[in-house]
Amino acid sequence: MSVGSIKLVHERVNRVIGRRELLFTIMHETTGTPSKKDIVSQLQSVLGTQGVIIVRKVSTRYGQRVSDVLVHVYDNEIVAKAFEPRYILKRNGLIQEEAKKEG
């Protein structure tokens, strides 16, 4: 599925952590809100990066086919796992849900 047109609104380089913090606006006139997986695949081609792309938040504007997307781009997965919360890592498929032991 194609995401639609993507526009970079804001970019911040956080040198201390080693990540880029990006805010995009995505226009998706013909489809609903794109999935995180679709957004990541489209951003990999747009940004031309082999780093780890973490979608932090997708917010669709009320009554519009426009979404604001907050993304963090890390150089490697180790740094991403050190700084991102567990629930964000689960949403982006970097860690798996652990089976709970009964007893």
Biopython code that builds the backbone (N, CA, C, O; Angstrom):
import numpy as np
from Bio.PDB.StructureBuilder import StructureBuilder

atoms = [
    (1, "MET", "N", (0.837, -1.175, 0.000)),
    (1, "MET", "CA", (0.000, 0.000, 0.000)),
    (1, "MET", "C", (0.883, 1.240, 0.000)),
    (1, "MET", "O", (1.860, 1.315, 0.746)),
    (2, "SER", "N", (0.549, 2.178, -0.810)),
    (2, "SER", "CA", (1.293, 3.427, -0.872)),
    (2, "SER", "C", (0.814, 4.360, 0.232)),
    (2, "SER", "O", (-0.375, 4.422, 0.545)),
    (3, "VAL", "N", (1.744, 5.066, 0.801)),
    (3, "VAL", "CA", (1.432, 5.959, 1.913)),
    (3, "VAL", "C", (0.820, 7.253, 1.428)),
    (3, "VAL", "O", (-0.055, 7.794, 2.105)),
    (4, "GLY", "N", (1.231, 7.768, 0.305)),
    (4, "GLY", "CA", (0.781, 9.069, -0.179)),
    (4, "GLY", "C", (1.944, 10.026, -0.186)),
    (4, "GLY", "O", (3.100, 9.612, -0.101)),
    (5, "SER", "N", (1.644, 11.307, -0.289)),
    (5, "SER", "CA", (2.733, 12.275, -0.321)),
    (5, "SER", "C", (3.221, 12.577, 1.094)),
    (5, "SER", "O", (2.428, 12.705, 2.027)),
    (6, "ILE", "N", (4.522, 12.686, 1.229)),
    (6, "ILE", "CA", (5.161, 12.900, 2.530)),
    (6, "ILE", "C", (5.896, 14.240, 2.498)),
    (6, "ILE", "O", (6.599, 14.551, 1.537)),
    (7, "LYS", "N", (5.726, 15.024, 3.560)),
    (7, "LYS", "CA", (6.394, 16.318, 3.672)),
    (7, "LYS", "C", (7.088, 16.395, 5.025)),
    (7, "LYS", "O", (6.460, 16.191, 6.064)),
    (8, "LEU", "N", (8.379, 16.689, 5.009)),
    (8, "LEU", "CA", (9.137, 16.866, 6.247)),
    (8, "LEU", "C", (8.808, 18.239, 6.821)),
    (8, "LEU", "O", (9.008, 19.256, 6.158)),
    (9, "VAL", "N", (8.306, 18.267, 8.047)),
    (9, "VAL", "CA", (7.914, 19.516, 8.689)),
    (9, "VAL", "C", (9.024, 20.039, 9.596)),
    (9, "VAL", "O", (9.316, 21.235, 9.606)),
    (10, "HIS", "N", (9.642, 19.130, 10.362)),
    (10, "HIS", "CA", (10.663, 19.543, 11.323)),
    (10, "HIS", "C", (11.684, 18.428, 11.495)),
    (10, "HIS", "O", (11.331, 17.249, 11.498)),
    (11, "GLU", "N", (12.950, 18.806, 11.639)),
    (11, "GLU", "CA", (14.011, 17.831, 11.891)),
    (11, "GLU", "C", (14.914, 18.359, 12.984)),
    (11, "GLU", "O", (15.321, 19.522, 12.976)),
    (12, "ARG", "N", (15.220, 17.481, 13.926)),
    (12, "ARG", "CA", (16.122, 17.829, 15.016)),
    (12, "ARG", "C", (17.137, 16.703, 15.156)),
    (12, "ARG", "O", (16.759, 15.532, 15.197)),
    (13, "VAL", "N", (18.408, 17.040, 15.229)),
    (13, "VAL", "CA", (19.458, 16.047, 15.421)),
    (13, "VAL", "C", (19.860, 16.071, 16.886)),
    (13, "VAL", "O", (20.333, 17.088, 17.391)),
    (14, "ASN", "N", (19.672, 14.952, 17.561)),
    (14, "ASN", "CA", (20.036, 14.817, 18.960)),
    (14, "ASN", "C", (21.365, 14.069, 19.019)),
    (14, "ASN", "O", (21.390, 12.839, 19.012)),
    (15, "ARG", "N", (22.461, 14.808, 19.075)),
    (15, "ARG", "CA", (23.800, 14.208, 19.018)),
    (15, "ARG", "C", (24.148, 13.442, 20.291)),
    (15, "ARG", "O", (24.916, 12.481, 20.236)),
    (16, "VAL", "N", (23.605, 13.844, 21.422)),
    (16, "VAL", "CA", (23.904, 13.170, 22.684)),
    (16, "VAL", "C", (23.402, 11.726, 22.648)),
    (16, "VAL", "O", (24.122, 10.806, 23.036)),
    (17, "ILE", "N", (22.185, 11.532, 22.190)),
    (17, "ILE", "CA", (21.604, 10.192, 22.121)),
    (17, "ILE", "C", (22.022, 9.485, 20.839)),
    (17, "ILE", "O", (22.142, 8.261, 20.820)),
    (18, "GLY", "N", (22.241, 10.230, 19.787)),
    (18, "GLY", "CA", (22.608, 9.631, 18.500)),
    (18, "GLY", "C", (21.398, 9.279, 17.674)),
    (18, "GLY", "O", (21.318, 8.181, 17.123)),
    (19, "ARG", "N", (20.443, 10.203, 17.578)),
    (19, "ARG", "CA", (19.249, 9.952, 16.783)),
    (19, "ARG", "C", (18.794, 11.228, 16.108)),
    (19, "ARG", "O", (19.153, 12.335, 16.508)),
    (20, "ARG", "N", (17.986, 11.040, 15.064)),
    (20, "ARG", "CA", (17.305, 12.157, 14.401)),
    (20, "ARG", "C", (15.836, 12.079, 14.777)),
    (20, "ARG", "O", (15.232, 11.008, 14.730)),
    (21, "GLU", "N", (15.269, 13.205, 15.147)),
    (21, "GLU", "CA", (13.863, 13.285, 15.520)),
    (21, "GLU", "C", (13.141, 14.052, 14.420)),
    (21, "GLU", "O", (13.401, 15.238, 14.215)),
    (22, "LEU", "N", (12.244, 13.387, 13.716)),
    (22, "LEU", "CA", (11.614, 13.951, 12.526)),
    (22, "LEU", "C", (10.106, 14.029, 12.705)),
    (22, "LEU", "O", (9.495, 13.152, 13.314)),
    (23, "LEU", "N", (9.514, 15.091, 12.167)),
    (23, "LEU", "CA", (8.065, 15.241, 12.136)),
    (23, "LEU", "C", (7.646, 15.368, 10.679)),
    (23, "LEU", "O", (8.096, 16.267, 9.969)),
    (24, "PHE", "N", (6.780, 14.460, 10.242)),
    (24, "PHE", "CA", (6.305, 14.427, 8.864)),
    (24, "PHE", "C", (4.812, 14.685, 8.820)),
    (24, "PHE", "O", (4.092, 14.419, 9.782)),
    (25, "THR", "N", (4.356, 15.208, 7.686)),
    (25, "THR", "CA", (2.935, 15.278, 7.375)),
    (25, "THR", "C", (2.710, 14.378, 6.175)),
    (25, "THR", "O", (3.381, 14.510, 5.152)),
    (26, "ILE", "N", (1.751, 13.451, 6.309)),
    (26, "ILE", "CA", (1.446, 12.510, 5.241)),
    (26, "ILE", "C", (0.028, 12.778, 4.750)),
    (26, "ILE", "O", (-0.922, 12.777, 5.532)),
    (27, "MET", "N", (-0.103, 13.007, 3.446)),
    (27, "MET", "CA", (-1.406, 13.159, 2.827)),
    (27, "MET", "C", (-1.812, 11.802, 2.241)),
    (27, "MET", "O", (-1.098, 11.251, 1.404)),
    (28, "HIS", "N", (-2.949, 11.268, 2.676)),
    (28, "HIS", "CA", (-3.417, 9.968, 2.183)),
    (28, "HIS", "C", (-4.872, 10.128, 1.737)),
    (28, "HIS", "O", (-5.803, 9.703, 2.420)),
    (29, "GLU", "N", (-5.037, 10.759, 0.566)),
    (29, "GLU", "CA", (-6.362, 11.112, 0.062)),
    (29, "GLU", "C", (-7.213, 9.904, -0.313)),
    (29, "GLU", "O", (-8.430, 9.931, -0.130)),
    (30, "THR", "N", (-6.604, 8.858, -0.828)),
    (30, "THR", "CA", (-7.383, 7.732, -1.355)),
    (30, "THR", "C", (-7.511, 6.572, -0.381)),
    (30, "THR", "O", (-8.280, 5.648, -0.646)),
    (31, "THR", "N", (-6.786, 6.582, 0.738)),
    (31, "THR", "CA", (-6.822, 5.470, 1.691)),
    (31, "THR", "C", (-7.013, 6.010, 3.103)),
    (31, "THR", "O", (-7.027, 7.220, 3.327)),
    (32, "GLY", "N", (-7.158, 5.097, 4.035)),
    (32, "GLY", "CA", (-7.245, 5.464, 5.439)),
    (32, "GLY", "C", (-5.860, 5.753, 5.994)),
    (32, "GLY", "O", (-4.889, 5.870, 5.247)),
    (33, "THR", "N", (-5.782, 5.865, 7.295)),
    (33, "THR", "CA", (-4.508, 6.117, 7.956)),
    (33, "THR", "C", (-3.552, 4.963, 7.678)),
    (33, "THR", "O", (-3.910, 3.807, 7.907)),
    (34, "PRO", "N", (-2.343, 5.246, 7.188)),
    (34, "PRO", "CA", (-1.401, 4.166, 6.869)),
    (34, "PRO", "C", (-0.891, 3.477, 8.131)),
    (34, "PRO", "O", (-0.844, 4.077, 9.205)),
    (35, "SER", "N", (-0.512, 2.211, 7.988)),
    (35, "SER", "CA", (0.033, 1.448, 9.116)),
    (35, "SER", "C", (1.476, 1.873, 9.370)),
    (35, "SER", "O", (2.121, 2.482, 8.516)),
    (36, "LYS", "N", (1.967, 1.541, 10.556)),
    (36, "LYS", "CA", (3.356, 1.861, 10.905)),
    (36, "LYS", "C", (4.323, 1.164, 9.950)),
    (36, "LYS", "O", (5.344, 1.732, 9.562)),
    (37, "LYS", "N", (3.993, -0.064, 9.579)),
    (37, "LYS", "CA", (4.850, -0.828, 8.664)),
    (37, "LYS", "C", (4.942, -0.131, 7.303)),
    (37, "LYS", "O", (6.027, -0.044, 6.726)),
    (38, "ASP", "N", (3.817, 0.364, 6.788)),
    (38, "ASP", "CA", (3.819, 1.089, 5.515)),
    (38, "ASP", "C", (4.608, 2.391, 5.620)),
    (38, "ASP", "O", (5.334, 2.764, 4.698)),
    (39, "ILE", "N", (4.459, 3.077, 6.750)),
    (39, "ILE", "CA", (5.173, 4.330, 6.954)),
    (39, "ILE", "C", (6.676, 4.087, 6.986)),
    (39, "ILE", "O", (7.434, 4.832, 6.365)),
    (40, "VAL", "N", (7.115, 3.056, 7.698)),
    (40, "VAL", "CA", (8.548, 2.751, 7.798)),
    (40, "VAL", "C", (9.120, 2.400, 6.431)),
    (40, "VAL", "O", (10.196, 2.880, 6.075)),
    (41, "SER", "N", (8.423, 1.573, 5.661)),
    (41, "SER", "CA", (8.951, 1.186, 4.349)),
    (41, "SER", "C", (9.036, 2.387, 3.410)),
    (41, "SER", "O", (9.988, 2.502, 2.638)),
    (42, "GLN", "N", (8.055, 3.277, 3.467)),
    (42, "GLN", "CA", (8.085, 4.478, 2.626)),
    (42, "GLN", "C", (9.204, 5.422, 3.069)),
    (42, "GLN", "O", (9.893, 6.002, 2.230)),
    (43, "LEU", "N", (9.387, 5.579, 4.385)),
    (43, "LEU", "CA", (10.426, 6.484, 4.883)),
    (43, "LEU", "C", (11.823, 5.959, 4.598)),
    (43, "LEU", "O", (12.744, 6.750, 4.392)),
    (44, "GLN", "N", (12.004, 4.640, 4.580)),
    (44, "GLN", "CA", (13.318, 4.086, 4.245)),
    (44, "GLN", "C", (13.725, 4.472, 2.837)),
    (44, "GLN", "O", (14.893, 4.764, 2.581)),
    (45, "SER", "N", (12.764, 4.475, 1.924)),
    (45, "SER", "CA", (13.091, 4.867, 0.551)),
    (45, "SER", "C", (13.256, 6.385, 0.435)),
    (45, "SER", "O", (14.113, 6.853, -0.314)),
    (46, "VAL", "N", (12.459, 7.145, 1.153)),
    (46, "VAL", "CA", (12.547, 8.608, 1.083)),
    (46, "VAL", "C", (13.829, 9.111, 1.733)),
    (46, "VAL", "O", (14.528, 9.954, 1.170)),
    (47, "LEU", "N", (14.137, 8.590, 2.928)),
    (47, "LEU", "CA", (15.318, 9.050, 3.660)),
    (47, "LEU", "C", (16.600, 8.408, 3.155)),
    (47, "LEU", "O", (17.686, 8.954, 3.352)),
    (48, "GLY", "N", (16.485, 7.251, 2.502)),
    (48, "GLY", "CA", (17.669, 6.556, 2.014)),
    (48, "GLY", "C", (18.560, 6.081, 3.144)),
    (48, "GLY", "O", (19.784, 6.083, 3.010)),
    (49, "THR", "N", (17.964, 5.674, 4.257)),
    (49, "THR", "CA", (18.733, 5.268, 5.418)),
    (49, "THR", "C", (18.593, 3.780, 5.672)),
    (49, "THR", "O", (17.559, 3.182, 5.375)),
    (50, "GLN", "N", (19.633, 3.190, 6.220)),
    (50, "GLN", "CA", (19.596, 1.801, 6.638)),
    (50, "GLN", "C", (19.479, 1.709, 8.148)),
    (50, "GLN", "O", (19.538, 0.616, 8.711)),
    (51, "GLY", "N", (19.312, 2.856, 8.812)),
    (51, "GLY", "CA", (19.177, 2.881, 10.260)),
    (51, "GLY", "C", (17.839, 2.337, 10.711)),
    (51, "GLY", "O", (17.012, 1.919, 9.900)),
    (52, "VAL", "N", (17.639, 2.349, 12.017)),
    (52, "VAL", "CA", (16.409, 1.853, 12.618)),
    (52, "VAL", "C", (15.417, 3.013, 12.705)),
    (52, "VAL", "O", (15.695, 4.036, 13.330)),
    (53, "ILE", "N", (14.261, 2.841, 12.071)),
    (53, "ILE", "CA", (13.222, 3.866, 12.079)),
    (53, "ILE", "C", (12.144, 3.446, 13.064)),
    (53, "ILE", "O", (11.535, 2.386, 12.924)),
    (54, "ILE", "N", (11.916, 4.293, 14.064)),
    (54, "ILE", "CA", (10.905, 4.038, 15.087)),
    (54, "ILE", "C", (9.779, 5.052, 14.896)),
    (54, "ILE", "O", (10.007, 6.260, 14.956)),
    (55, "VAL", "N", (8.570, 4.556, 14.667)),
    (55, "VAL", "CA", (7.405, 5.434, 14.560)),
    (55, "VAL", "C", (6.876, 5.637, 15.973)),
    (55, "VAL", "O", (6.358, 4.704, 16.585)),
    (56, "ARG", "N", (7.005, 6.846, 16.490)),
    (56, "ARG", "CA", (6.565, 7.138, 17.848)),
    (56, "ARG", "C", (5.072, 7.412, 17.915)),
    (56, "ARG", "O", (4.386, 6.914, 18.807)),
    (57, "LYS", "N", (4.563, 8.210, 16.965)),
    (57, "LYS", "CA", (3.163, 8.613, 17.042)),
    (57, "LYS", "C", (2.622, 8.902, 15.649)),
    (57, "LYS", "O", (3.285, 9.542, 14.833)),
    (58, "VAL", "N", (1.410, 8.424, 15.388)),
    (58, "VAL", "CA", (0.687, 8.751, 14.162)),
    (58, "VAL", "C", (-0.623, 9.392, 14.599)),
    (58, "VAL", "O", (-1.439, 8.764, 15.273)),
    (59, "SER", "N", (-0.815, 10.635, 14.214)),
    (59, "SER", "CA", (-2.005, 11.374, 14.616)),
    (59, "SER", "C", (-2.720, 11.882, 13.366)),
    (59, "SER", "O", (-2.208, 12.742, 12.649)),
    (60, "THR", "N", (-3.922, 11.333, 13.114)),
    (60, "THR", "CA", (-4.700, 11.751, 11.953)),
    (60, "THR", "C", (-5.575, 12.936, 12.353)),
    (60, "THR", "O", (-6.260, 12.896, 13.375)),
    (61, "ARG", "N", (-5.545, 13.976, 11.551)),
    (61, "ARG", "CA", (-6.341, 15.166, 11.829)),
    (61, "ARG", "C", (-7.823, 14.871, 11.633)),
    (61, "ARG", "O", (-8.207, 14.184, 10.687)),
    (62, "TYR", "N", (-8.635, 15.383, 12.516)),
    (62, "TYR", "CA", (-10.068, 15.126, 12.500)),
    (62, "TYR", "C", (-10.698, 15.654, 11.215)),
    (62, "TYR", "O", (-10.547, 16.826, 10.870)),
    (63, "GLY", "N", (-11.407, 14.768, 10.511)),
    (63, "GLY", "CA", (-12.122, 15.151, 9.304)),
    (63, "GLY", "C", (-11.260, 15.370, 8.081)),
    (63, "GLY", "O", (-11.746, 15.846, 7.055)),
    (64, "GLN", "N", (-9.977, 15.028, 8.176)),
    (64, "GLN", "CA", (-9.068, 15.228, 7.051)),
    (64, "GLN", "C", (-8.346, 13.916, 6.754)),
    (64, "GLN", "O", (-8.310, 13.015, 7.592)),
    (65, "ARG", "N", (-7.794, 13.820, 5.600)),
    (65, "ARG", "CA", (-6.982, 12.662, 5.227)),
    (65, "ARG", "C", (-5.509, 13.052, 5.296)),
    (65, "ARG", "O", (-4.742, 12.848, 4.355)),
    (66, "VAL", "N", (-5.148, 13.616, 6.432)),
    (66, "VAL", "CA", (-3.788, 14.077, 6.692)),
    (66, "VAL", "C", (-3.370, 13.565, 8.064)),
    (66, "VAL", "O", (-4.118, 13.686, 9.034)),
    (67, "SER", "N", (-2.169, 12.993, 8.141)),
    (67, "SER", "CA", (-1.650, 12.491, 9.410)),
    (67, "SER", "C", (-0.310, 13.143, 9.720)),
    (67, "SER", "O", (0.511, 13.363, 8.829)),
    (68, "ASP", "N", (-0.104, 13.446, 10.991)),
    (68, "ASP", "CA", (1.184, 13.926, 11.474)),
    (68, "ASP", "C", (1.900, 12.734, 12.104)),
    (68, "ASP", "O", (1.325, 12.018, 12.924)),
    (69, "VAL", "N", (3.157, 12.527, 11.717)),
    (69, "VAL", "CA", (3.900, 11.340, 12.144)),
    (69, "VAL", "C", (5.201, 11.783, 12.802)),
    (69, "VAL", "O", (5.990, 12.514, 12.203)),
    (70, "LEU", "N", (5.420, 11.334, 14.047)),
    (70, "LEU", "CA", (6.661, 11.592, 14.761)),
    (70, "LEU", "C", (7.529, 10.348, 14.672)),
    (70, "LEU", "O", (7.092, 9.255, 15.034)),
    (71, "VAL", "N", (8.758, 10.509, 14.192)),
    (71, "VAL", "CA", (9.659, 9.390, 13.925)),
    (71, "VAL", "C", (11.017, 9.671, 14.556)),
    (71, "VAL", "O", (11.504, 10.801, 14.527)),
    (72, "HIS", "N", (11.627, 8.624, 15.130)),
    (72, "HIS", "CA", (13.019, 8.682, 15.581)),
    (72, "HIS", "C", (13.833, 7.747, 14.702)),
    (72, "HIS", "O", (13.420, 6.615, 14.452)),
    (73, "VAL", "N", (14.986, 8.209, 14.231)),
    (73, "VAL", "CA", (15.864, 7.390, 13.384)),
    (73, "VAL", "C", (17.191, 7.207, 14.121)),
    (73, "VAL", "O", (17.890, 8.173, 14.424)),
    (74, "TYR", "N", (17.520, 5.945, 14.400)),
    (74, "TYR", "CA", (18.759, 5.592, 15.095)),
    (74, "TYR", "C", (19.731, 4.939, 14.117)),
    (74, "TYR", "O", (19.331, 4.376, 13.098)),
    (75, "ASP", "N", (21.023, 5.029, 14.454)),
    (75, "ASP", "CA", (22.045, 4.396, 13.622)),
    (75, "ASP", "C", (22.025, 2.883, 13.763)),
    (75, "ASP", "O", (22.268, 2.166, 12.792)),
    (76, "ASN", "N", (21.734, 2.387, 14.975)),
    (76, "ASN", "CA", (21.692, 0.935, 15.171)),
    (76, "ASN", "C", (20.615, 0.570, 16.187)),
    (76, "ASN", "O", (20.092, 1.425, 16.901)),
    (77, "GLU", "N", (20.303, -0.710, 16.231)),
    (77, "GLU", "CA", (19.219, -1.219, 17.064)),
    (77, "GLU", "C", (19.558, -1.187, 18.551)),
    (77, "GLU", "O", (18.660, -1.052, 19.383)),
    (78, "ILE", "N", (20.822, -1.308, 18.893)),
    (78, "ILE", "CA", (21.247, -1.311, 20.294)),
    (78, "ILE", "C", (20.919, 0.025, 20.953)),
    (78, "ILE", "O", (20.400, 0.056, 22.069)),
    (79, "VAL", "N", (21.214, 1.110, 20.281)),
    (79, "VAL", "CA", (20.923, 2.444, 20.819)),
    (79, "VAL", "C", (19.417, 2.669, 20.904)),
    (79, "VAL", "O", (18.929, 3.263, 21.866)),
    (80, "ALA", "N", (18.684, 2.197, 19.905)),
    (80, "ALA", "CA", (17.224, 2.336, 19.917)),
    (80, "ALA", "C", (16.631, 1.608, 21.119)),
    (80, "ALA", "O", (15.749, 2.144, 21.791)),
    (81, "LYS", "N", (17.099, 0.405, 21.396)),
    (81, "LYS", "CA", (16.578, -0.355, 22.529)),
    (81, "LYS", "C", (16.965, 0.270, 23.865)),
    (81, "LYS", "O", (16.270, 0.077, 24.862)),
    (82, "ALA", "N", (18.055, 1.008, 23.893)),
    (82, "ALA", "CA", (18.486, 1.645, 25.140)),
    (82, "ALA", "C", (17.642, 2.869, 25.484)),
    (82, "ALA", "O", (17.460, 3.172, 26.663)),
    (83, "PHE", "N", (17.122, 3.577, 24.481)),
    (83, "PHE", "CA", (16.443, 4.841, 24.742)),
    (83, "PHE", "C", (14.934, 4.825, 24.555)),
    (83, "PHE", "O", (14.243, 5.661, 25.138)),
    (84, "GLU", "N", (14.407, 3.913, 23.773)),
    (84, "GLU", "CA", (12.961, 3.883, 23.537)),
    (84, "GLU", "C", (12.259, 3.052, 24.615)),
    (84, "GLU", "O", (12.805, 2.047, 25.069)),
    (85, "PRO", "N", (11.059, 3.458, 25.028)),
    (85, "PRO", "CA", (10.305, 2.664, 26.006)),
    (85, "PRO", "C", (9.910, 1.304, 25.424)),
    (85, "PRO", "O", (9.812, 1.142, 24.207)),
    (86, "ARG", "N", (9.685, 0.333, 26.311)),
    (86, "ARG", "CA", (9.364, -1.034, 25.881)),
    (86, "ARG", "C", (8.112, -1.090, 25.016)),
    (86, "ARG", "O", (8.079, -1.832, 24.034)),
    (87, "TYR", "N", (7.078, -0.317, 25.361)),
    (87, "TYR", "CA", (5.838, -0.394, 24.587)),
    (87, "TYR", "C", (6.025, 0.133, 23.169)),
    (87, "TYR", "O", (5.371, -0.349, 22.244)),
    (88, "ILE", "N", (6.905, 1.113, 22.982)),
    (88, "ILE", "CA", (7.207, 1.622, 21.639)),
    (88, "ILE", "C", (7.989, 0.563, 20.857)),
    (88, "ILE", "O", (7.736, 0.358, 19.670)),
    (89, "LEU", "N", (8.929, -0.103, 21.512)),
    (89, "LEU", "CA", (9.689, -1.163, 20.852)),
    (89, "LEU", "C", (8.776, -2.317, 20.438)),
    (89, "LEU", "O", (8.962, -2.900, 19.370)),
    (90, "LYS", "N", (7.781, -2.653, 21.283)),
    (90, "LYS", "CA", (6.822, -3.712, 20.938)),
    (90, "LYS", "C", (5.978, -3.297, 19.738)),
    (90, "LYS", "O", (5.755, -4.099, 18.831)),
    (91, "ARG", "N", (5.512, -2.059, 19.725)),
    (91, "ARG", "CA", (4.683, -1.575, 18.618)),
    (91, "ARG", "C", (5.419, -1.620, 17.289)),
    (91, "ARG", "O", (4.818, -1.862, 16.243)),
    (92, "ASN", "N", (6.730, -1.383, 17.340)),
    (92, "ASN", "CA", (7.523, -1.351, 16.116)),
    (92, "ASN", "C", (8.166, -2.695, 15.798)),
    (92, "ASN", "O", (8.906, -2.802, 14.821)),
    (93, "GLY", "N", (7.901, -3.719, 16.599)),
    (93, "GLY", "CA", (8.368, -5.070, 16.313)),
    (93, "GLY", "C", (9.830, -5.331, 16.615)),
    (93, "GLY", "O", (10.407, -6.270, 16.066)),
    (94, "LEU", "N", (10.451, -4.528, 17.474)),
    (94, "LEU", "CA", (11.857, -4.754, 17.807)),
    (94, "LEU", "C", (12.034, -5.724, 18.966)),
    (94, "LEU", "O", (13.095, -6.331, 19.105)),
    (95, "ILE", "N", (11.007, -5.879, 19.799)),
    (95, "ILE", "CA", (11.043, -6.891, 20.849)),
    (95, "ILE", "C", (9.717, -7.643, 20.816)),
    (95, "ILE", "O", (8.700, -7.122, 20.357)),
    (96, "GLN", "N", (9.748, -8.867, 21.307)),
    (96, "GLN", "CA", (8.561, -9.706, 21.324)),
    (96, "GLN", "C", (7.970, -9.731, 22.726)),
    (96, "GLN", "O", (8.672, -9.534, 23.718)),
    (97, "GLU", "N", (6.680, -9.974, 22.789)),
    (97, "GLU", "CA", (5.987, -10.118, 24.069)),
    (97, "GLU", "C", (6.485, -11.386, 24.746)),
    (97, "GLU", "O", (6.519, -12.452, 24.131)),
    (98, "GLU", "N", (6.870, -11.271, 26.006)),
    (98, "GLU", "CA", (7.349, -12.433, 26.753)),
    (98, "GLU", "C", (6.167, -13.175, 27.344)),
    (98, "GLU", "O", (5.223, -12.559, 27.838)),
    (99, "ALA", "N", (6.216, -14.503, 27.294)),
    (99, "ALA", "CA", (5.156, -15.314, 27.870)),
    (99, "ALA", "C", (5.244, -15.247, 29.392)),
    (99, "ALA", "O", (6.320, -15.415, 29.965)),
    (100, "LYS", "N", (4.108, -14.999, 30.042)),
    (100, "LYS", "CA", (4.089, -14.924, 31.499)),
    (100, "LYS", "C", (3.981, -16.312, 32.080)),
    (100, "LYS", "O", (3.222, -17.152, 31.598)),
    (101, "LYS", "N", (4.761, -16.539, 33.132)),
    (101, "LYS", "CA", (4.736, -17.835, 33.809)),
    (101, "LYS", "C", (3.663, -17.825, 34.878)),
    (101, "LYS", "O", (3.526, -16.859, 35.628)),
    (102, "GLU", "N", (2.912, -18.896, 34.942)),
    (102, "GLU", "CA", (1.908, -19.040, 35.987)),
    (102, "GLU", "C", (2.479, -19.914, 37.089)),
    (102, "GLU", "O", (3.193, -20.882, 36.825)),
    (103, "GLY", "N", (2.164, -19.571, 38.293)),
    (103, "GLY", "CA", (2.620, -20.470, 39.323)),
    (103, "GLY", "C", (2.879, -19.833, 40.556)),
    (103, "GLY", "O", (3.274, -20.490, 41.519)),
]
sb = StructureBuilder()
sb.init_structure("model")
sb.init_model(0)
sb.init_chain("A")
sb.init_seg("    ")
for serial, (resi, resn, name, xyz) in enumerate(atoms, 1):
    if name == "N":
        sb.init_residue(resn, " ", resi, " ")
    sb.init_atom(name, np.array(xyz, "f"), 0.0, 1.0, " ", f" {name:<3s}", serial, name[0])
structure = sb.get_structure()
